[in-house]
């Protein structure tokens, strides 16, 4: 996964992303399951859009991302808004040294970038160790239905004033696996278009796999939801599945 060049156009491309809904969903889970949430670690925070929203709501926020370019933009925008947020560069698969958070969040399909069960188990164990006892872990994933029906084999394209892109979604060898091949054309200061390409690899596992691995790493699943609803999931047609988990023992 590479965000080296994508980082600098990411917020433009994601300007219609439902960041407010992610933040609202998190706050609903915090108030409904654990009123004592004060400190939150945002795993795969990107440019910090959700991190900053929760900070403005009074939470003590820490942002973690594997892209230094994304973090640079997050730090800059948070400083401009005079927000006191800590930012750290780390890979979730190797994350160490973070402890005693009331809650962890990982939204915008970050967990889909963990594409094998061994690494996924490692990530869940690392997240467990960042949390206090009974700390909450909230994350979302693309549903298998969304990957297989709406993404795999599809081509998307957009043209903006200063940037255009073509996005090819190629199915992988495994169920729920997809490769995103993106080609961008970005207008530079000399009124010339610069091309750059990125490939992103994601995978969604059956829900039972996430449930098993979470349990093995000391979590209890307290709720499964779909498409930002705070009502329990009732259909496999949801595009995005949310899991709310509670740490009940050490990993």
Number of C-alpha atoms within 10 A of each C-alpha: 12 13 18 12 14 17 19 15 14 14 17 11 15 10 9 8 12 13 17 13 14 23 20 16 17 24 17 14 17 19 11 10 16 15 10 11 17 13 17 25 27 22 24 25 27 28 25 26 18 25 27 24 17 21 18 14 10 11 17 19 24 23 26 24 23 20 21 17 18 24 23 17 17 23 20 12 16 19 12 9 11 9 14 15 18 13 19 16 17 17 15 22 17 10 17 13 7 13 14 15 23 22 29 23 24 21 22 19 20 20 22 22 16 21 18 13 13 10 14 21 21 19 22 23 21 21 26 30 23 22 24 18 16 17 22 28 28 22 20 24 24 25 26 24 16 17 22 17 13 12 21 19 15 14 14 11 12 11 10 10 7 12 18 17 19 15 18 20 21 17 21 15 8 11 14 23 21 25 18 20 16 19 17 21 17 19 15 11 7 6 9 10 15 11 13 13 15 16 15 14 19 23 24 27 20 11 14 9 14 18 15 14 19 23 20 15 22 18 26 20 19 12 17 19 19 23 19 18 14 16 11 11 17 10 9 13 15 18 17 20 22 26 19 21 25 25 24 18 16 13 17
